[in-house]
């Protein structure tokens, strides 16, 4: 099955196409420029939340013309908290409200891998509760684009503007191409974030192992016992005090430098 986003909505008249939107990705030179901007985000931080925050900001700037465009991004990964990024507090609030209703264009785009266009929120009949909230924020047009990432991740980008009928066929096509570029960079960002997390977990595990090994040595010296007996003493103390073995080991190692050697645990 193809994962290429499908286009929905009858396209509108484009007599008033915003050049700032079209110029964003319509030419080869512009595409290279956009790619450079997006790839630059990868050099700033390996944290996925920071990357998405930067992507939302860059995207809002890219698509803002005569009227500002707000951008929000939602990322849902298996067995992880949902990550939401936004170019402004208003965009963040719009996504929070959408999440509260559990329906709306961005969630629809994310769940169906479909480009969703709302020409005018005042006449939109879908998602009535959320559309009423969008009107209260002064927004008139919404464009939601799926971001094709990993199989275990679903994401979408939301664009809001106060201009009605702001996203015609040309703008939608430009935004779709932009979303494709953003998706490719997003896949790399997720991989870098996963690698960074794995390194952190490995480092934490190594530090934990080191602390436990040192603590075993301390107990062996204090109690004149074997390595196995020292480890059993630590495990018993950990269970008795209801603290993790790593925490207990770190406390013991830290205490050695503050006091003369003595028998800490009874055998």
N, C-alpha and C positions, 0 to 999 in steps of 0.2 A: 504493500500500500504506500502510495506517495505521501511524503510529509510536506510537500509544497503547500503553503498557505493558500486557501481558496478565497476568492473575492465574492462578497455578498453585497447587496444593496444595488438599486438602480442608480447609475451614475448621474450626476447633476450637470447642468450647463456650466462650462468652464470659461465663460467670457472674462471673468475676473480672477484668473489664476494668479496666485501670489508668486512673483518671480523668485523671492527668497527661498520658497519651498522647492521650486523646480530646480533652481541652480544648485541645491544641496547635493544632488547625486545624479543629475541628468547628463553630465559630460564626463568623459574619461578622466580629465584633469581633476574635476570635482570629486570623482570617486576615489582617486588616489589621495586627495586631500582629506576626505572623510576617513579613509582607512588609516591614514597617519594619525589623525586625531584619536580614533578609537584604540589603535595599538598603543598610543602614548599612555592611555589609561592603565595598561598592563604594567608599565614601569613605575607606577606610583605606589601601589600597595597590592600585596597578594591576598588580602582579605576580600572576600566576595562582596560584603556589604559596602565597603569603600569603593570597589569597582563599580557596582551598580549605582551608587550615589553619583559618582563622576559621570557615568553614562547618562543618567537622567539629566544632569546639568548640561552636558555637551549637546544632548539631543534637543533640549528646550532652546538652546541658543541657535542650533542649526535651523530649526523650523520656525523661529520667530521672524516675522517680517514687519508689516505695518502694525500688526497687532501681536502682542506677546503670546507665546504658546507655552503652556505648562506641560510638564512631563512627569509621569510616574511609572515605576516598573515593579512588577510583582514576580517573585521567584518562589516556587513551591518544589521542594526536594523531598524525596522519600525519607521518612523518619527524622526529619529536621524541621525546625521552626520556619515558618514562611518569612521571607525577607522582602521588605518593601523599601523602595528608594524613591525619592521625589526631588524635583528641581526647586520646590518652594514649599512653605508650610501649607499653602492652599491646596497644592497638588497632593500632599501627604494626607490632608484631611479628607479630600475627595476619595482617596483610596480606602481610608479608614471607614468612611460611610458606606462605600461599596461592599467592603468586607462584612460590615454589619448586616446588610441586606442579603449577603451571599449571592448576589446576582448583579449583573451590569456588563457593559461592553468589554472591559478588560478581562474579567473572569470568563466571559463567553469566548473571547479570543484565545485565552489560555487553555480552556478546556476542550475547545473544538478545533484548534489550529486554524482558525478562520479570521480573516481581516474583517473587522466590524466597523461600519461607518454610521454615525448619527449626524444627519444633515442639520437638524435643528431640534434641540431638546424640548422645545415648546410644543412640537407636533409629534414627537416620538411616542409611540404607544407601547414599546417594549419597556420592561423594568420600570413601571410607573413610580414606585417609591423612590428609587434611586434618581430617576430623571427629575423628580420634584426637588430633591436635594441639590442636584447639579444646577438647576435654575436659581436656587437661592444663592449660590456662589457666583452668579453672573455669567456662567459659561453657556455657550449656545451650540457649539459643535464639538464632537468627540470622535476621535479615531483610535481604535485599538488594534494593535498588531502583534501576532504571536511571534515569539522568539524561539527558534528551533535550536535547542541545546542538547543535553544528554537524554538518554531514554528514561532515566529516573528523575528528570527535572522538567518542570513545565513553567514557562515564563511568558509574560506579555508586557508590551509597552503601551501606555495610554497617553494620548495627546489631547489637550483641552485648549479651547480658545473661546473668546467672548464674541467672535464673529460668526453669524449663522452661515451655513452652507460654505464653510471655509475649505472643506476637503472634497474637491471634485475628483474626477478620474485621474487627471494628471498628478495632483497632489498625492492621491492614494498610491499611484504607481511609484512615485518618487519615494514615499515613505516606506513602501514595501521593499524597495531595493535597499534602502538604508537599514531596515530591520534585518535583511539578509546579511549585510556586512556586520551589523552589531551581533548577530547570532554567532557568526564565525569567531569573532573576538571573544564573545561570551563563553564559548566552549573552552577556549584556551584559559580564560580566567578561572573557570571552574576547576580545570585540571591543575592549574598552579595553586589554587586554594587547597585542593585535596592533597597535593604534594606537601604544601607547607604544614597542613594539619598532621599529616603522617610523620613528618620530621619532628614536630613538637611532641607528638605522642611517643615517638621512639626516644626522644631526648628525656622526656619525663620518666619513661620506663627505665632508662639507663641510670638516671639520677636516683630513682627509687631503689634500684638494685644495688647501687653503690652504697647508699645509706644503710640498707639492710645488712650488706656484707660487713661494713665497718662496725655496725652495732653488734653483729655476731662476734666479731673479734673482741670488742669491748667486754661482752658478757663472758667470753671464754677466759679472758685475762682476769676478770673480777672473781669468777667462780671456779677457775681452774678445771674447766670441763671441756668436752669435745665439741666440735663444730655442730654436730647433730643435736647434742644436749643444749647447746646455747640457742640454737634455732627453736627448739621446743620450748625453752624458757620464754623467748620473745613471743612466740605464738600464744602461749598460755596467758602472758601478761596482756597481750593485745585483746584477747577474748574477754579477760576479766575486766579490763578497763573500758571495753566496748569502743576501741579506737582502731583505726587501720594500722596494719603492721608497719607500713611506710612512715606514718606519722609518729608512731611510737619510736621507731628507729631513729628518725631525725631528731626527736626530743632527747633521746639518749646520747646521740653523738654530740649534740649541742651542749649537753650538760657536762661532758667530760672535761672540757676546757675551763669550766667554772668552779670545779670542786676537785678535791683529792679523790683518788680512786677508792671506791668502796663497793661492797656487794649491793647492787641495786635491786635484784630480784631474788627471792628465795627459790631454792631448788626443791 
